[in-house]
Amino acid sequence: MAGDASAPGTTSGAGTTAGAHTTAGGHMSADEFRRAGHAVIDWIADYWQTLEKHPVRPSDPPGTVAQALPVTPPEHGEPFDRILTDLDRVVVGGLTHWQHPGFFGYFPANTSAPSVLGDLVSAGLGVQGMLWATSPACTEVETVLLDWLAQLLDLPQRFRSGSTGGGVIQDSASSATLVATLVALHRASGGSWRTAGTTAGYTVYTSTEGHSSIEKAARIAGVGDQGVRLIDVDPVTLAMRPDALRRALDADLAAGRRPAIVVATVGTTSTTAVDPVEQIGAICAEYGVWLHVDAAYAGAAAVCPELRWTHAGLDRADSYCFDPHKWLLTGFDCDAFWVADRAELVEALTVMPEYLRNALSDTGMVIDYRDWQVPLGRRFRALKLWFVLRWYGAQGLRAHIRSAVAHAAWFADQVRADDRFELVTPGPFSLVCFRLRGQPDEVNSALLAAVNANGSVLLTHTRVAGRFTLRLAVGAPRTERRHVAAAWELIADTATGLLADQR
């Protein structure tokens, strides 16, 4: 790999730029850091420019990367150019390239140059933002940035910091769901959850299409699998059925259980189904149950006014989250999480040892984000989001979302026009779920395997109504119409060969 002309870092002379290393084993001087930093930026830029030359994912067997590494750590420091050389030789060939224009798997986990630079600054500052007092700018920039995002998505006023609520950056939607579950248990127990620690008899509700993190949050919170209720979905839209939710709530109340939280989803992982938040919210209000809305992937679409229909009823939600690190050009990890009542959140999670006490925290005049999450420590995640929002602006972000939606719509049109295929579910965003019409799961699975074996694209699968279904998710920032067209051509040609073999 290191001698390959297409390998990152080889076109810019990164090795020679960083080669003037004089103090291996000691701290880098400012000049050494500057030279190495330029080399790393060149390496990343070259990597992005050469992405299409790489297969989307590696084909080497497990253990290949581990075998390329020494079995013992280095005794003495090494020159930086040698580290970059081994980055090419060892790491790049073992990557699944999530930024590749042919990456159509899972959901996008896109990043961008402004995000990378913001993360670099955050790493360089190395501040700890657990309290306002430990770095005021780390807290205040984050508070303002979450308000900016709330404006961009036109979220209800109750989620803004100027009201009773506010926003915080979690590492992922999984953590946001866990925090929402903990606060919901605190409310449902009248505060005894925090002191007694018991969660026996409480129940959690989501649809059969809800994310696995909801069940995991229930386990971590002590509710357990037996306390999770998977609510039936509409057979066409795959959205949660409000009538089924109501029946489940009534059954649990009659049995002496205590409903704690309902998690509605805007853009489910399998098919991007959208639960009817307005109807679900009305039921939650009637029964006094916490409503959390998980829009991890699809929430980013709401920067476009024409896609905000998904937020109908959000004014009834107690909490809401989405992942800028999925579809909004901000590198992992960055989940935006809002609550309508921050006092409940702080009351549920705060623990104040003496060594963290300070005058401003005691007055309640400042936000201490340590009380808004499970960990104590937190890094300056808001910087990369700040860089992204300022570089792209609202118009640039909308253009990115609209481009992906248009590419997915074009692909769906090709599927409709080919009578060998069928669309399995409606796709309002940038995911297309499809399969070979009338063919068994084995043939559809073989199609997916053959397409992915080509190396130029990566698709994933799910099951819809028990049937093996292919998923193509558009969203990588370098994906253009030509890449989507090439993916369709590969899929159609591969299907021709497979179907010929079936005759």
C-alpha positions in Angstrom: 0.0 0.0 0.0 2.8 2.5 0.9 4.2 2.3 -2.6 0.9 2.6 -4.3 0.5 5.8 -6.3 -3.1 6.0 -5.3 -2.4 5.7 -1.5 -3.1 8.8 0.6 -0.1 10.8 1.6 2.1 9.8 -1.4 1.1 12.6 -3.8 1.9 15.5 -1.4 5.3 14.4 -0.2 3.9 13.9 3.3 6.8 11.8 4.4 9.5 14.3 3.5 7.5 17.2 4.9 7.3 15.5 8.3 10.7 13.9 8.2 12.7 16.6 9.9 12.1 14.9 13.3 14.7 15.7 15.9 13.3 14.7 19.2 11.7 11.3 18.8 10.6 10.1 22.2 10.2 13.6 23.6 7.4 16.2 23.4 7.0 17.7 19.9 8.3 21.2 19.6 5.9 23.8 18.1 7.8 23.6 14.8 7.8 19.8 14.7 4.1 19.8 15.5 3.5 22.4 12.7 5.4 20.2 10.1 3.6 17.0 11.2 0.3 18.8 11.3 0.7 20.0 7.7 1.6 16.4 6.7 -1.5 15.0 8.3 -3.8 17.6 6.7 -2.2 16.7 3.3 -2.7 13.0 4.0 -6.4 13.5 4.8 -6.9 15.7 1.7 -5.1 13.1 -0.5 -7.2 10.3 1.1 -10.5 12.1 0.2 -9.3 12.8 -3.3 -8.4 9.1 -3.9 -11.4 7.5 -2.2 -12.9 6.2 -5.4 -9.8 4.2 -6.1 -10.3 2.1 -3.0 -12.8 -0.7 -2.7 -15.5 0.4 -0.3 -14.6 -2.3 2.2 -11.7 -4.7 2.7 -11.7 -8.2 1.4 -8.8 -9.5 3.6 -9.7 -12.2 6.3 -10.0 -11.3 10.0 -6.7 -10.8 11.7 -4.9 -9.2 8.7 -4.4 -5.8 10.3 -3.4 -7.2 13.6 -0.8 -9.4 12.0 0.7 -6.3 10.4 1.4 -4.7 13.8 4.3 -5.6 16.0 3.5 -7.8 19.0 5.3 -5.4 21.4 5.0 -1.6 21.8 8.0 0.5 20.7 10.7 1.0 23.2 11.9 4.2 21.6 10.0 7.0 19.8 9.9 6.9 16.0 10.0 9.6 13.4 6.5 10.9 12.4 7.0 10.1 8.7 7.3 6.4 9.6 4.0 6.6 11.4 2.3 8.1 8.4 3.9 5.4 6.2 2.4 2.7 8.4 -0.9 4.5 8.3 -1.0 3.7 4.6 0.6 0.3 4.9 -1.4 -1.1 7.8 -4.6 0.9 8.3 -6.0 2.1 5.0 -6.3 -1.3 3.4 -8.3 -2.6 6.4 -10.9 0.2 6.4 -14.5 0.3 5.4 -14.5 3.7 3.8 -17.6 5.4 5.1 -16.9 8.6 3.2 -16.6 6.7 -0.1 -19.1 8.0 -2.8 -20.2 4.3 -3.2 -21.0 3.8 0.4 -24.7 3.2 0.6 -24.8 1.0 3.6 -26.5 1.6 7.0 -27.1 5.3 7.3 -24.5 7.9 6.3 -21.9 8.8 8.9 -20.6 11.7 7.0 -18.0 14.2 7.9 -16.6 17.3 6.2 -13.5 19.4 6.2 -14.9 22.1 8.6 -15.9 19.3 11.0 -12.4 17.8 10.9 -10.8 21.1 11.5 -13.2 21.9 14.4 -12.3 18.5 16.0 -8.6 19.3 15.5 -9.0 22.6 17.4 -11.0 20.8 20.1 -8.3 18.2 20.5 -5.6 20.9 20.6 -7.4 22.9 23.3 -7.9 19.7 25.3 -10.4 21.3 27.7 -12.7 19.5 30.1 -16.3 20.8 29.9 -17.9 19.0 32.8 -18.8 22.2 34.6 -19.3 25.8 33.4 -16.4 26.7 35.7 -14.0 24.2 34.1 -14.3 26.0 30.7 -17.1 28.6 30.3 -16.7 28.8 26.5 -17.2 25.1 26.2 -20.6 25.3 27.9 -21.8 28.6 26.4 -20.9 27.8 22.8 -22.7 24.5 23.1 -25.8 26.1 24.5 -26.0 28.7 21.7 -25.2 26.0 19.1 -28.1 23.9 20.3 -30.4 26.9 20.1 -29.1 27.5 16.5 -30.0 24.0 15.6 -33.4 24.3 17.2 -34.0 27.3 15.0 -32.8 25.5 11.9 -35.1 22.6 12.5 -37.9 24.9 13.7 -38.2 22.9 17.0 -40.8 24.0 19.5 -39.9 27.0 21.7 -40.0 24.8 24.8 -36.7 23.2 23.7 -34.8 26.5 23.6 -32.5 27.6 26.4 -34.5 30.7 26.9 -37.4 28.6 28.1 -37.7 25.8 30.6 -35.8 23.4 28.4 -32.6 23.4 26.4 -30.2 21.3 24.4 -27.0 19.4 25.0 -24.6 17.3 22.8 -24.6 13.6 23.7 -22.2 11.1 22.0 -25.0 9.3 20.3 -28.8 8.8 20.1 -28.3 5.7 22.2 -27.1 7.8 25.0 -29.9 10.3 24.5 -32.4 7.5 24.8 -30.8 6.2 27.9 -30.8 9.7 29.5 -34.5 10.2 28.5 -35.4 6.8 30.0 -33.6 7.7 33.3 -35.4 11.0 33.6 -38.7 9.4 32.7 -38.3 6.8 35.4 -37.5 9.6 37.9 -40.7 11.4 36.9 -42.9 8.2 36.9 -41.6 7.2 40.4 -42.2 10.7 41.8 -38.5 11.0 42.5 -38.1 7.7 44.4 -36.1 6.1 41.5 -33.2 8.3 42.4 -33.1 7.4 46.1 -34.5 3.8 46.1 -33.0 2.8 42.8 -35.8 0.3 42.1 -37.3 0.1 38.6 -39.4 -3.1 39.1 -42.9 -2.8 37.5 -42.0 0.1 35.1 -42.6 -0.2 31.4 -41.1 1.2 28.2 -42.9 1.4 24.9 -41.6 1.6 21.3 -42.7 0.1 18.0 -41.5 -3.2 16.6 -39.4 -1.1 14.2 -37.8 0.9 17.1 -34.0 1.0 17.5 -32.3 -1.7 19.5 -30.8 1.1 21.8 -34.3 1.5 23.3 -34.2 -2.1 24.6 -30.6 -1.6 25.7 -31.5 1.6 27.6 -34.2 -0.4 29.4 -31.7 -3.0 30.5 -29.2 -0.5 31.7 -31.8 1.5 33.6 -32.9 -1.7 35.3 -36.3 -2.1 33.7 -35.2 -5.2 31.8 -36.5 -6.9 28.7 -39.7 -7.9 30.4 -40.6 -4.3 30.9 -40.3 -3.4 27.2 -43.4 -3.4 25.1 -42.9 -3.6 21.3 -46.0 -2.0 19.7 -47.5 -3.2 16.4 -47.0 -1.1 13.3 -49.2 -0.3 10.3 -48.5 -3.1 7.7 -48.0 -0.5 4.9 -46.3 2.5 6.6 -44.5 0.4 9.3 -45.3 3.3 11.7 -46.5 2.7 15.3 -50.2 2.2 15.6 -51.6 4.6 18.3 -54.5 2.2 19.0 -52.1 -0.6 19.8 -50.1 1.7 22.1 -53.3 2.6 23.9 -54.2 -1.0 24.4 -50.7 -1.8 25.7 -50.9 1.1 28.2 -54.3 0.0 29.4 -53.2 -3.6 29.9 -50.2 -2.6 31.9 -52.1 -0.2 34.1 -54.7 -2.9 34.7 -51.9 -5.3 35.7 -50.4 -2.8 38.2 -47.5 -1.8 36.0 -46.3 1.8 35.8 -45.7 3.1 32.2 -42.6 5.4 32.2 -41.7 6.3 28.6 -42.8 6.0 25.0 -40.2 6.3 22.3 -41.5 7.4 19.0 -39.3 7.3 15.9 -39.0 9.7 13.0 -37.1 7.7 10.5 -36.7 4.1 11.7 -33.4 2.3 11.0 -34.8 -0.4 8.8 -37.0 1.6 6.5 -37.2 5.3 7.7 -40.8 4.9 8.8 -42.3 7.9 10.6 -44.4 7.3 13.7 -47.5 9.5 14.1 -46.0 11.8 16.8 -49.0 14.0 17.1 -51.4 11.1 17.9 -48.8 9.4 20.1 -48.1 12.6 21.9 -51.8 13.1 22.7 -52.0 9.6 24.2 -48.8 10.2 26.3 -50.3 13.5 27.6 -53.5 11.7 28.5 -51.7 8.9 30.4 -49.0 11.1 31.9 -46.2 9.2 30.2 -42.9 10.7 29.0 -42.6 11.0 25.2 -39.1 10.8 23.7 -38.8 11.3 19.9 -35.8 9.6 18.3 -35.0 11.2 14.9 -31.4 10.1 14.9 -31.1 9.9 11.1 -34.1 11.8 9.7 -34.0 14.7 12.0 -31.4 16.4 9.8 -34.0 16.6 7.0 -35.9 19.2 8.9 -33.4 21.9 8.0 -35.5 21.8 4.8 -38.9 23.4 5.3 -40.6 20.9 2.9 -39.5 18.0 5.1 -40.6 19.4 8.5 -44.0 17.5 8.3 -42.3 14.8 10.3 -42.3 17.2 13.3 -46.1 17.5 13.6 -47.0 17.0 17.3 -43.4 17.6 18.5 -44.7 20.3 20.9 -46.0 17.4 23.0 -42.6 15.7 23.3 -40.7 15.8 26.6 -37.4 15.1 24.7 -36.1 14.9 21.2 -32.8 14.0 19.5 -31.1 13.7 16.2 -27.6 12.9 15.0 -25.7 15.7 13.1 -23.0 13.0 12.7 -25.3 11.0 10.5 -26.5 13.3 7.7 -25.5 16.9 8.7 -21.8 16.8 7.7 -20.5 16.7 11.3 -18.1 13.9 12.3 -19.0 11.3 14.9 -19.7 11.7 17.7 -22.4 14.3 17.9 -26.0 13.8 18.9 -28.2 16.8 19.6 -30.6 16.2 22.5 -33.2 18.5 23.8 -35.5 18.4 26.8 -38.6 20.5 27.5 -37.9 20.7 31.3 -34.2 20.8 32.1 -34.9 21.0 35.9 -36.3 17.4 35.8 -33.2 16.2 33.9 -30.8 17.9 36.4 -32.7 16.6 39.4 -32.6 13.1 38.1 -28.9 12.9 37.3 -27.0 15.4 39.5 -24.5 14.2 42.0 -22.3 16.9 43.6 -19.2 15.8 45.4 -17.3 18.4 47.4 -14.4 18.6 44.9 -16.7 19.8 42.2 -18.5 22.5 44.3 -18.1 26.1 43.2 -19.9 29.3 43.8 -21.6 29.7 40.4 -22.9 26.1 40.3 -24.3 26.5 43.8 -26.3 29.6 42.7 -27.9 27.8 39.7 -26.9 30.7 37.4 -24.9 28.5 35.0 -25.4 25.2 33.1 -23.3 22.3 34.2 -23.6 19.8 31.4 -22.2 17.0 33.6 -25.8 16.9 35.0 -27.3 16.3 31.5 -25.5 13.1 30.7 -24.3 9.8 32.1 -20.5 10.5 32.2 -18.9 13.2 34.2 -16.4 14.4 31.7 -17.1 15.9 28.3 -15.0 17.3 25.5 -15.6 20.4 23.3 -17.9 18.7 20.7 -19.6 21.9 19.9 -16.6 23.3 18.1 -16.9 21.0 15.1 -20.6 21.8 14.9 -19.9 25.5 15.1 -17.3 25.2 12.2 -19.8 23.2 10.1 -22.7 25.6 10.6 -20.6 28.7 9.9 -18.9 27.2 6.8 -22.0 25.8 5.1 -24.7 28.0 6.5 -28.4 27.0 6.4 -28.4 27.1 2.6 -25.4 24.8 2.3 -26.9 22.3 4.7 -30.2 22.3 2.9 -28.5 21.8 -0.4 -26.7 18.7 1.0 -29.9 17.2 2.3 -31.9 17.9 -0.9 -29.2 16.4 -3.1 -29.3 13.1 -1.2 -33.1 13.0 -1.3 -33.1 13.7 -5.0 -30.5 11.0 -5.7 -32.6 8.5 -3.7 -35.8 9.5 -5.6 -34.0 9.0 -8.9 -32.8 5.5 -7.8 -36.4 4.6 -6.7 -37.6 5.7 -10.1 -35.3 3.2 -11.7 -36.5 0.4 -9.4 -40.2 1.2 -10.3 -39.4 1.2 -14.0 -37.8 -2.3 -13.9 -40.5 -4.9 -13.5 -38.0 -7.4 -12.1 -37.8 -5.3 -8.9 -40.2 -3.8 -6.4 -40.1 -1.0 -3.8 -40.8 -2.5 -0.5 -41.6 0.6 1.5 -42.2 4.3 0.8 -39.0 6.3 1.3 -39.6 10.0 2.2 -35.9 10.7 2.8 -32.7 9.2 1.2 -33.2 5.5 1.8 -34.5 3.1 -0.8 -35.7 -0.4 0.3 -36.2 -2.8 -2.6 -35.9 -6.4 -3.7 -36.3 -8.7 -6.7 -40.0 -9.2 -7.2 -41.3 -12.7 -6.6 -37.9 -14.1 -5.8 -37.1 -16.0 -2.6 -34.9 -14.6 0.1 -31.9 -16.7 -1.1 -31.9 -15.0 -4.5 -32.1 -11.5 -3.0 -29.4 -12.3 -0.5 -27.2 -13.6 -3.4 -27.8 -10.3 -5.2 -26.7 -8.3 -2.3 -23.6 -10.4 -1.8 -22.6 -10.3 -5.5 -23.1 -6.5 -5.7 -21.0 -5.8 -2.6 -18.3 -8.2 -3.8 -17.7 -5.9 -6.7 -16.0 -3.5 -4.3 -17.3 -0.3 -5.9 -20.4 0.0 -3.7 -21.7 -1.2 -0.3 -25.4 -1.9 0.4 -26.9 -3.4 3.5 -30.2 -5.3 4.1 -33.1 -5.6 6.5 -36.2 -7.7 6.8 -39.7 -6.2 6.1 -42.6 -8.4 6.9 -40.1 -11.2 7.2 -38.8 -10.7 3.7 -35.1 -10.1 2.9 -34.9 -6.5 1.6 -32.0 -4.6 0.2 -31.2 -1.1 1.5 -29.5 1.7 -0.4 -28.9 4.8 1.7 -27.6 8.0 0.0 -25.8 10.6 2.1 -22.0 10.5 1.7 -20.9 14.1 0.9 -19.0 13.0 -2.2 -21.8 11.0 -3.7 -23.0 12.4 -7.1 -25.7 11.2 -9.4 -23.1 9.3 -11.5 -22.3 7.2 -8.4 -25.9 6.4 -7.8 -26.4 5.6 -11.6 -23.3 3.3 -11.5 -24.8 1.5 -8.4 -28.1 0.9 -10.2 -26.3 -0.3 -13.4 -24.3 -2.8 -11.3 -27.4 -4.0 -9.4 -29.4 -4.4 -12.6 -26.6 -6.2 -14.5 -26.0 -8.5 -11.5 -29.7 -9.3 -11.3 -29.7 -10.3 -15.0 -27.0 -12.9 -14.4 -28.6 -14.2 -11.3 -32.1 -14.5 -12.8 -30.6 -16.3 -15.9 -29.1 -18.8 -13.5 -32.5 -19.5 -12.0 -34.0 -20.6 -15.3 
